[in-house]
């Protein structure tokens, strides 16, 4: 380390600039051989190294006025402009990626001198990834419909506009939570739902029934169970029952994972109590789903997960967020009333009944509510709500699923529910 400390910093900065510029140039040269749009690339790999070195030298000579650096930028931009229009004339290729990359390369020197080194590394890595993953990004772009931008706008409104302006105090009477805490809960749940939706729609779009169960369970195992049950009757048949049944069970496994994540976000102390029960239930659910898939799979069944399910509907609607907030407030007031008037016994009854509705608002209220009851009682109530929710999913499966799927899925849900009951008793 002492040897490195004795090396002048300006020398190290120049070496780093030259190395990054050369790496970018090599990547551009390699890329030009496979990409018709870049067949006539601006210069060679050495040209990019020279561009990086030029930017470093001109900035170092006039770091205060930046006059030489600006003149160099104008000259380089002019040369790139001449090259671009010449390429359009000769090859009819309108891509400007290599030109933009050359301009970024010119700025590496000042970045390394004035900014943290990690920022330059991030920029270089981002450039390399964006250029190399062109086909992947094009495929994603082709899948995006115009209404997806509306969905993104809704998420930005929920997380970036409403959340900062919601007051953090005082707490709302009878629920001991501020409006900010309530909306923060909405943002966290919406983020998990939106991430799962994006993965299912753009990354794992054609990956099959089981992946649909996994990703769907991350935002709503109840809704996913209903969708898969209906699909099993419409498209499955008895020969594919093992796929639909295992997917229904694995969606419940993802419910336990989602709840564990939410607990540690909002109540780490309660998370320490429920961590082991939820991990056990997660493991049991996955083992049960894998058992159904491989034990009940016909010997001559085709490989893969089969025909993919219908793309999941977008869970990020503003009205859904408002409804979630309303349910959160309602369950907060109801829970406060029940605990104040009926104590632990009333909470036990309430938790079991709430499981037949949307359990997330109730559970998140328990995780954050300032109730005068022990964490053990809250943990028990949480597990009891999950028990009744699993029963609800079994009912949905019985109503909507194909017969063989019904048998396998209900058997799997029964195994999970029995283990859940045991853990709720012994916790």
C-alpha positions in Angstrom: 0.0 0.0 0.0 2.9 2.4 0.7 4.2 2.0 -2.9 0.7 2.8 -4.3 0.5 5.9 -2.0 3.7 7.2 -3.4 2.4 7.1 -7.0 1.1 10.5 -8.1 -2.7 10.6 -8.1 -2.7 12.3 -11.5 -0.8 9.3 -13.0 -3.3 6.8 -11.5 -6.2 8.8 -12.8 -4.7 8.9 -16.3 -4.1 5.1 -16.2 -7.6 4.4 -15.1 -9.1 6.7 -17.7 -7.0 5.1 -20.5 -8.0 1.6 -19.3 -11.7 2.3 -19.2 -11.6 4.1 -22.6 -9.7 1.2 -24.2 -12.2 -1.3 -22.7 -15.1 0.6 -24.2 -13.3 0.9 -27.5 -12.6 -2.9 -27.7 -16.2 -3.6 -26.9 -17.3 -1.2 -29.6 -15.0 -2.8 -32.2 -16.2 -6.3 -31.3 -19.7 -5.2 -31.4 -19.3 -3.6 -34.9 -18.6 -7.0 -36.5 -22.1 -8.3 -35.4 -24.2 -5.2 -35.7 -25.0 -3.9 -39.2 -25.9 -0.5 -37.6 -22.4 -0.1 -36.3 -20.6 -1.6 -39.3 -19.0 1.8 -40.0 -17.9 2.5 -36.5 -16.2 5.8 -35.6 -12.5 4.9 -35.6 -11.0 1.8 -33.9 -10.6 0.6 -30.3 -7.5 2.8 -30.1 -9.6 5.8 -31.2 -11.7 5.5 -28.1 -8.6 5.3 -26.0 -7.3 8.5 -27.6 -10.7 10.2 -27.0 -10.5 9.3 -23.3 -6.9 10.5 -23.1 -7.7 13.7 -24.9 -10.6 14.5 -22.5 -8.3 13.9 -19.6 -5.4 16.1 -20.9 -7.6 19.0 -21.9 -9.4 19.0 -18.6 -6.1 18.8 -16.6 -4.7 21.8 -18.5 -7.6 24.1 -17.7 -9.6 22.7 -14.8 -10.8 26.1 -13.8 -12.0 27.7 -17.0 -12.6 24.5 -18.9 -11.9 26.4 -22.1 -9.6 23.8 -23.7 -11.9 21.0 -22.6 -15.0 22.7 -24.2 -13.1 23.4 -27.4 -12.1 19.8 -27.6 -15.7 18.7 -27.0 -16.9 21.0 -29.8 -14.2 19.7 -32.2 -15.0 16.0 -31.3 -18.7 16.6 -31.6 -18.2 18.2 -35.1 -16.1 15.2 -36.3 -18.7 12.8 -35.0 -21.5 14.8 -36.7 -19.6 14.6 -40.0 -19.1 10.9 -39.6 -22.8 10.3 -38.7 -24.2 12.1 -41.7 -21.6 10.4 -44.0 -22.7 7.0 -42.6 -26.3 7.8 -43.2 -25.5 8.8 -46.8 -23.4 5.6 -47.5 -25.2 2.9 -45.5 -28.6 4.3 -44.5 -27.8 3.3 -40.9 -29.3 5.8 -38.5 -28.0 4.3 -35.2 -26.1 6.7 -33.0 -25.0 4.4 -30.2 -21.3 4.5 -31.1 -21.3 8.3 -31.3 -23.0 8.7 -27.9 -20.5 6.2 -26.4 -17.6 8.2 -27.9 -18.9 11.4 -26.2 -19.3 9.5 -22.9 -15.7 8.3 -23.3 -14.5 11.9 -23.7 -16.0 12.7 -20.2 -14.3 9.8 -18.4 -11.2 11.9 -17.4 -13.1 14.7 -15.6 -15.3 12.1 -14.0 -12.4 10.2 -12.6 -10.7 13.4 -11.4 -13.7 15.1 -9.7 -16.0 12.3 -8.8 -15.7 9.1 -6.6 -14.1 6.3 -8.5 -17.2 4.0 -7.9 -19.3 6.4 -9.9 -17.1 6.1 -13.0 -17.1 2.3 -12.6 -20.9 2.3 -12.5 -21.1 4.5 -15.6 -18.6 2.3 -17.6 -20.4 -0.9 -16.6 -23.8 0.7 -17.5 -22.5 1.6 -20.9 -21.1 -1.9 -21.6 -24.3 -3.5 -20.4 -26.6 -1.2 -22.4 -24.6 -1.8 -25.6 -24.2 -5.5 -25.2 -27.8 -6.2 -24.2 -29.3 -4.5 -27.2 -31.4 -7.4 -28.4 -32.7 -8.1 -24.9 -33.7 -4.5 -24.5 -35.4 -4.5 -27.9 -37.4 -7.6 -26.9 -38.5 -5.8 -23.7 -39.4 -2.7 -25.7 -41.5 -4.8 -28.2 -43.5 -6.3 -25.3 -44.3 -2.9 -23.7 -47.7 -1.6 -24.5 -48.5 2.1 -24.2 -50.7 1.5 -21.1 -47.6 0.2 -19.3 -46.3 3.8 -19.1 -49.6 4.7 -17.4 -49.0 2.0 -14.9 -45.5 3.3 -14.2 -46.9 6.8 -13.8 -49.4 5.5 -11.2 -46.5 3.9 -9.3 -44.6 7.1 -9.4 -47.6 9.0 -8.1 -48.1 6.5 -5.3 -44.5 6.4 -4.2 -43.0 9.7 -5.4 -45.8 12.2 -5.1 -48.3 11.2 -2.5 -45.9 9.6 0.0 -43.7 12.7 0.5 -46.6 15.1 1.1 -48.6 12.9 3.5 -48.2 14.2 7.1 -46.0 12.1 9.4 -47.9 13.3 12.5 -50.1 13.3 14.4 -51.3 9.7 14.8 -54.9 9.1 13.7 -57.2 8.5 16.8 -58.1 4.9 17.7 -55.5 3.4 15.4 -52.3 5.0 16.7 -50.8 5.3 13.2 -50.1 8.4 11.1 -51.3 8.9 7.6 -47.7 8.6 6.4 -47.3 5.2 8.0 -50.5 4.0 6.4 -49.5 5.2 2.9 -45.9 3.9 3.4 -47.6 0.5 3.9 -49.4 0.9 0.6 -46.2 1.8 -1.2 -44.3 -1.2 0.1 -47.1 -3.7 -0.8 -47.5 -2.0 -4.2 -43.8 -2.2 -4.8 -43.7 -6.0 -4.2 -46.8 -6.4 -6.4 -45.5 -4.3 -9.2 -42.1 -6.0 -9.2 -43.8 -9.4 -9.4 -46.0 -8.2 -12.2 -43.1 -6.9 -14.2 -41.1 -10.1 -13.8 -44.1 -12.2 -14.9 -45.0 -10.0 -17.8 -41.5 -9.1 -19.3 -39.0 -11.6 -17.9 -40.8 -14.9 -17.4 -43.7 -14.3 -19.9 -43.5 -17.7 -21.5 -42.0 -19.7 -18.6 -45.1 -21.8 -17.8 -47.6 -22.5 -15.1 -45.3 -23.1 -12.2 -43.5 -19.8 -12.6 -46.9 -18.1 -12.8 -47.7 -19.7 -9.4 -44.4 -18.4 -7.9 -44.6 -14.9 -9.2 -48.3 -14.6 -8.7 -48.0 -15.7 -5.1 -45.6 -12.8 -4.4 -48.5 -10.3 -4.8 -51.6 -12.4 -4.1 -51.7 -16.1 -3.5 -55.5 -16.0 -3.2 -56.0 -14.3 -6.6 -53.4 -16.6 -8.2 -55.1 -19.7 -6.8 -58.4 -18.6 -8.3 -56.8 -17.9 -11.7 -54.9 -21.2 -11.8 -58.0 -23.2 -10.7 -60.0 -21.7 -13.5 -57.3 -22.4 -16.0 -57.0 -26.0 -14.9 -60.7 -26.5 -15.8 -60.4 -24.6 -19.1 -57.1 -25.8 -20.4 -55.6 -28.4 -18.1 -57.3 -31.8 -18.1 -56.4 -34.6 -15.7 -53.1 -35.2 -17.4 -51.9 -31.7 -16.4 -53.4 -31.6 -13.0 -50.0 -32.1 -11.3 -48.8 -28.8 -12.8 -51.8 -26.7 -11.8 -52.0 -28.3 -8.3 -48.2 -27.8 -7.6 -48.5 -24.2 -8.8 -51.4 -23.5 -6.5 -49.4 -24.9 -3.5 -46.2 -23.0 -4.5 -48.2 -19.8 -4.7 -49.0 -20.2 -1.0 -45.3 -20.8 -0.3 -44.6 -17.4 -1.8 -47.3 -15.9 0.5 -45.2 -17.0 3.5 -42.1 -15.4 1.9 -44.0 -12.2 1.2 -45.3 -12.0 4.8 -41.8 -12.7 6.2 -40.4 -9.8 4.1 -43.2 -7.4 5.2 -42.7 -8.4 8.9 -39.0 -7.5 8.8 -39.7 -4.2 7.1 -42.3 -3.0 9.6 -41.6 -5.0 12.8 -38.3 -6.8 13.1 -39.0 -7.8 16.7 -42.1 -9.7 15.6 -40.1 -11.0 12.7 -37.7 -12.7 15.2 -40.7 -14.6 16.7 -42.3 -15.6 13.4 -39.1 -16.2 11.4 -38.8 -19.9 12.2 -42.5 -20.7 11.8 -42.7 -18.9 8.5 -39.5 -20.5 7.2 -40.9 -24.0 8.2 -44.1 -23.3 6.4 -42.2 -22.0 3.4 -40.1 -25.2 3.3 -43.1 -27.5 3.8 -45.0 -25.7 1.1 -42.2 -26.0 -1.4 -41.5 -29.6 -0.6 -45.3 -30.4 -0.9 -45.4 -28.6 -4.3 -42.3 -30.4 -5.6 -43.8 -33.7 -4.3 -47.1 -33.2 -6.2 -45.2 -32.2 -9.3 -42.9 -35.2 -9.5 -44.8 -37.9 -7.8 -48.1 -37.3 -9.7 -46.3 -36.4 -13.0 -47.1 -39.0 -15.7 -44.0 -40.9 -16.9 -44.6 -39.9 -20.5 -45.3 -36.2 -19.6 -43.6 -33.6 -21.7 -40.7 -31.6 -20.3 -41.2 -28.1 -19.1 -44.0 -26.4 -17.3 -46.5 -26.6 -20.1 -48.5 -23.9 -21.7 -48.0 -20.6 -19.9 -50.9 -19.2 -18.1 -52.6 -16.0 -19.1 -50.5 -12.9 -18.3 -51.4 -11.6 -14.8 -53.5 -8.5 -14.6 -51.8 -5.4 -13.4 -52.2 -5.1 -9.6 -51.1 -1.5 -9.5 -54.3 0.4 -9.9 -54.8 3.7 -8.0 -58.3 2.6 -6.9 -56.7 -0.6 -5.6 -54.2 1.4 -3.6 -57.0 3.6 -2.2 -59.0 0.5 -1.4 -56.1 -1.1 0.4 -55.6 2.1 2.5 -59.3 2.1 3.3 -59.2 -1.6 4.4 -56.0 -0.9 6.4 -57.7 1.9 8.3 -60.9 -0.2 8.7 -59.0 -3.2 10.1 -57.0 -0.9 12.3 -60.1 0.6 13.9 -61.8 -2.8 14.2 -58.7 -4.5 15.7 -58.4 -1.6 18.2 -62.0 -1.9 19.2 -61.9 -5.7 19.5 -58.7 -5.7 21.6 -60.0 -2.9 23.9 -63.3 -4.6 24.6 -62.7 -8.3 24.2 -59.0 -8.8 24.7 -56.9 -11.7 23.3 -60.0 -13.9 22.8 -61.6 -11.4 20.6 -58.4 -11.0 18.6 -58.3 -14.7 18.0 -61.8 -14.8 16.6 -61.2 -11.7 14.5 -58.0 -13.1 13.0 -59.6 -16.3 12.0 -62.6 -14.5 10.4 -60.4 -11.9 8.6 -58.5 -14.7 6.8 -61.5 -15.2 4.6 -60.9 -11.7 3.1 -57.7 -9.9 2.1 -55.3 -10.7 4.9 -52.6 -8.2 4.0 -54.2 -5.1 5.4 -55.0 -6.9 8.6 -51.6 -8.4 9.0 -49.8 -5.2 8.3 -52.0 -3.4 10.8 -50.9 -6.1 13.4 -47.3 -5.6 12.5 -47.4 -1.8 13.0 -50.2 -1.3 15.5 -49.3 -0.1 19.0 -51.5 -2.5 20.9 -51.3 -3.3 24.6 -50.9 -7.0 24.0 -47.8 -9.2 23.7 -45.9 -9.9 20.5 -46.7 -13.6 21.1 -50.4 -13.0 20.8 -49.9 -10.9 17.6 -47.8 -13.7 16.2 -50.5 -16.3 17.0 -53.2 -14.1 15.5 -51.1 -13.7 12.3 -50.8 -17.4 11.9 -54.5 -17.9 12.5 -55.4 -15.4 9.8 -53.2 -17.4 7.4 -54.9 -20.6 8.3 -58.3 -19.4 7.4 -56.9 -17.8 4.2 -55.6 -21.2 3.2 -59.0 -22.7 3.8 -60.4 -20.0 1.5 -58.0 -21.0 -1.2 -59.1 -24.6 -0.8 -62.7 -23.5 -1.2 -61.8 -21.6 -4.4 -60.0 -24.6 -5.7 -62.9 -26.8 -5.0 -65.3 -24.5 -6.8 -63.2 -23.6 -9.9 -60.6 -26.3 -10.5 -60.7 -29.4 -12.6 -61.5 -32.5 -10.5 -58.0 -34.1 -10.4 -56.4 -30.7 -9.8 -58.9 -30.2 -6.9 -57.8 -33.4 -5.2 -54.1 -32.8 -5.5 -54.3 -29.1 -4.6 -56.6 -29.5 -1.6 -54.4 -32.3 -0.3 -51.3 -30.0 -0.6 -53.1 -27.1 1.1 -54.3 -29.5 3.8 -50.7 -30.5 4.6 -49.7 -26.8 4.8 -52.7 -25.9 6.9 -52.1 -28.7 9.4 -48.5 -27.7 9.9 -49.7 -24.1 10.2 -52.2 -25.1 12.9 -49.6 -26.9 14.9 -47.2 -24.0 14.8 -50.0 -21.6 15.8 -50.7 -23.7 18.8 -47.1 -24.2 20.0 -45.8 -20.7 19.3 
